[in-house]
Amino acid sequence: MDYGPVIDFHVHLPYRYKDPIAAADYLVKKLDEANVERAVVIAIEGGVESFKKRVNPKYVRNAVQEILDYVAHSPIRSIRTLIFEPDKGIDEHVQLLIEHRRRTEEVVKAVEKYPGRLYPVGSYNPDYGVDKVIERMRVYRDKLLGVKIYPTLHCISPSSSKLYKLYRFVEGINGLVIVHTGCDPGLWELPKMCRYARPKFVAEAAKKFPDIPFIIAHMGSYSAIMPGIYFREALQAYNVDNVWMDTSAVDPLFVERAVEEVGYDKILFGSDFPYLVGFTIEDSIRDILKLDISSDAKRAILHDNAERLLRMLGRL
Ligand SMILES: [Zn+2]
């Protein structure tokens, strides 16, 4: 099945290329192969120091205790390690945060070669705090499309008043906010660790800042243990005018259900490249094409909604 040009609203720089420019070149090659005309490239800053300060063996024990029935027989190796060797488990997570870190500056620099094709989104970082994050982003105010909050990695609610200043900065650049929702691999699968990554908090923030588009990444459904964990809540949050959702790493059945129940005007295609291991960007596009929804809906999700949003923000 042939398809027209696509806009991918959720990609990252491939982590196997440490050099950001080489990573961007590889990304563009993959986008070309999948007929993606534009992509939103998102930074990842987990906040290693904040994580180390908060997460100790006792904290992990308590977090695991809450869902012992689920994880006691968990096939997820990193969770098993956490139960039996918490120190080693914590260390592995710190390594993950470091390995996958892509600072805002790196992403801006990497995409410079591809203006109008790649749009950089910066990352909040709890190690710096709001003022310092804004200071770092201000340098790129003409380039950034917006900012991403990872309530799992950042251990902060997107509706926290601590973030208001950052949202006002986003307002000032006519940008958007992307919020990771659901869980995250490893330790962040535990309810205690993903408790802030709920769509209802995105809705709260969005009501407070009606001029900023807020995007619920993963439709609240990301979880290896409980897929669809906050999916119903995402559909609820979508009722707020300035709340959008992306399809990245979402099981196609949930996307189909979302279109049936709430429509598709603010649903954006996202591949989450390169984080869906074993899937190409084209695979993710085909997942949308295979859905039992109208071809108008498919075109809107794969291209037109994103184009409208970029135009709304003066980026097209
Ligand atoms: Zn992602």
Boltz pocket constraint, residues with backbone or C-beta under 6 A from the ligand:
constraints:
  - pocket:
      binder: B
      contacts: [[A, 10], [A, 12], [A, 248], [A, 272], [A, 275]]
      max_distance: 6.0
